[in-house]
Amino acid sequence: MDKSPRAAWKVALYAFLITLGLSAGLGLAAAIASGAIHRAPGRAGEQYGRAVFPFILIVTIAAYVIQRTRLTKR
């Protein structure tokens, strides 16, 4: 069975959503464990978002570039 590969933008979107979901869950668990969510939830979310956003961006771009490279090799 020969499955056609996914478009690079779809892979990047999936990577973005998965990374965003995992990081949001991890951030929520960390905020609850540290008590930051009870002290200042808005500030805690803002700081975590600024810390995690570059990682999410790098993963998304890497997924796009890797899939695009795989498609051009075919």
C-alpha positions as CSV (number, residue, x, y, z in Angstrom):
1,M,0.0,0.0,0.0
2,D,1.5,3.3,-1.1
3,K,0.3,6.2,1.1
4,S,0.9,9.6,-0.3
5,P,2.9,11.8,2.2
6,R,1.2,14.6,4.0
7,A,1.8,18.2,2.8
8,A,4.5,20.0,4.7
9,W,2.1,22.6,6.1
10,K,-0.1,19.9,7.5
11,V,2.8,18.3,9.3
12,A,3.8,21.7,10.7
13,L,0.3,22.3,11.9
14,Y,0.1,18.9,13.6
15,A,3.5,19.5,15.2
16,F,2.3,23.0,16.4
17,L,-0.9,21.7,17.9
18,I,0.7,18.7,19.6
19,T,3.6,20.8,21.0
20,L,1.1,23.5,22.1
21,G,-1.1,21.0,23.9
22,L,1.7,19.2,25.6
23,S,3.4,22.4,26.7
24,A,0.1,23.8,28.0
25,G,-0.6,20.7,30.0
26,L,2.9,20.7,31.4
27,G,2.7,24.4,32.2
28,L,-0.6,24.0,34.0
29,A,0.8,21.1,36.1
30,A,3.9,23.1,36.9
31,A,1.8,26.2,37.9
32,I,-0.4,24.1,40.1
33,A,2.5,22.3,41.7
34,S,4.5,25.5,42.4
35,G,1.4,27.4,43.6
36,A,2.0,30.2,41.0
37,I,-1.5,29.7,39.6
38,H,-3.0,30.6,42.9
39,R,-0.9,33.7,43.5
40,A,-1.1,35.4,40.1
41,P,-2.5,33.2,37.3
42,G,-2.3,35.9,34.6
43,R,1.4,36.6,35.4
44,A,2.3,32.9,35.5
45,G,0.6,32.3,32.2
46,E,2.3,35.2,30.6
47,Q,5.8,34.2,31.8
48,Y,5.3,30.6,30.8
49,G,4.0,31.6,27.3
50,R,7.1,33.8,26.7
51,A,9.3,31.0,27.8
52,V,7.7,28.2,25.7
53,F,6.8,30.2,22.5
54,P,10.3,30.0,21.0
55,F,10.4,26.2,21.5
56,I,7.0,25.8,19.9
57,L,8.1,28.0,17.0
58,I,11.3,26.0,16.5
59,V,9.5,22.7,16.5
60,T,6.9,23.9,14.0
61,I,9.5,25.3,11.6
62,A,11.7,22.1,12.0
63,A,8.7,19.9,11.2
64,Y,7.9,21.9,8.1
65,V,11.5,21.9,6.8
66,I,12.0,18.2,7.5
67,Q,8.7,17.2,5.7
68,R,9.5,19.5,2.8
69,T,12.9,17.9,2.5
70,R,11.4,14.4,2.6
71,L,8.9,15.4,-0.1
72,T,11.5,16.8,-2.5
73,K,13.6,13.6,-2.2
74,R,10.7,11.6,-3.6
